[in-house]
Amino acid sequence: MIKEAGLGQTQMWRENLRSEIQIIGVGGITSGRDAVEYFWAGADAVQMTTALLSKGLLDPQPLERVTMEFVELAHLIPRFAATVGE
């Protein structure tokens, strides 16, 4: 529910703000796929707290896992495709 609300807000703000205004997507990011969904919705960056707090305060393992998942999927985001290759 948190992620759906965050994605909706991200998309709404992207549609209503000038492109030079950057948006940080937040809410319910627990996987690399979640982060990719925020970029698809129009985020320029994401903040990941949900996964970090899922096992306790600042557990580094989720950060590593989500980052690796994101790297594997980044080619699905058009503006990153040329950077990471397919």
N, C-alpha and C positions, 0 to 999 in steps of 0.2 A: 504494500500500500504506500509506503514512503517513497519507494523508487518511482512508482507510477505518478505520484504527485510531483516529484522533482522533475521527471521527464516532461510532464505537461507544462510546468512552469518554464522550463528551459526552452521548449518549443515556442511557447507564447511570447516570451521575451525576445527570442531570436527573430520572430516574425514582426515584432513591433519596435525594435531598436535598430539604429544604424549599424551597419556591419563593422565599423571601426570600434564599437563598444563591445568589449569582450565579456563573455558569460562564463562563469564557473559553475558546472553542474555538480549538485550535491544531493545526497539522499539515497540510501539503500544500496550503495555500491559494494558488492561482496565478491565480484568476479571480473575478469577482464571483459567478458561479454557485456556486463552492466556498464562499464566505462565506455565501450564502443557505442552502446545505445545512447548514451548522453552526447557523444560527438555527433551521431546521426541526428539527434534532436536539435543540434545547433550549438552545443557547448564548445568553448575554445580550450577549456581545461576542466579537470575534475578534481574534486576533493574526496578523499576516501577516509572516512572515519568508521563507518559501520563495520567493515571487515576487521579493522584494527582493534575494535572494542569487543568483537564477538567472543573472543577467548580471554578477555581481560585487557587491562590497560596497556596499550601500545605493544602488542605482540607482533614482532617483526615478520613472522612466517606468513600471515595473510598478505602483507605488502609485497613480499617476494613472489608469492603465488599469483596474485592479481596482476602484478607487473608482467610476469612471464606470459600469462594468458593474454594480456592486452597486446604484447609484442607479437604474439602468434596471430592475432586478429586484426592488427592495425592496417594491414593491406586492404581491408574492407571499407576503410574510411577514405573517400576519394582524395582528400587533401594530403593524406599520409602515404598513399599508394606508391607514388614515385620515390619517396624517401626510403621506404622499407622493402620495396619490391614485392612481387607476387609469388 
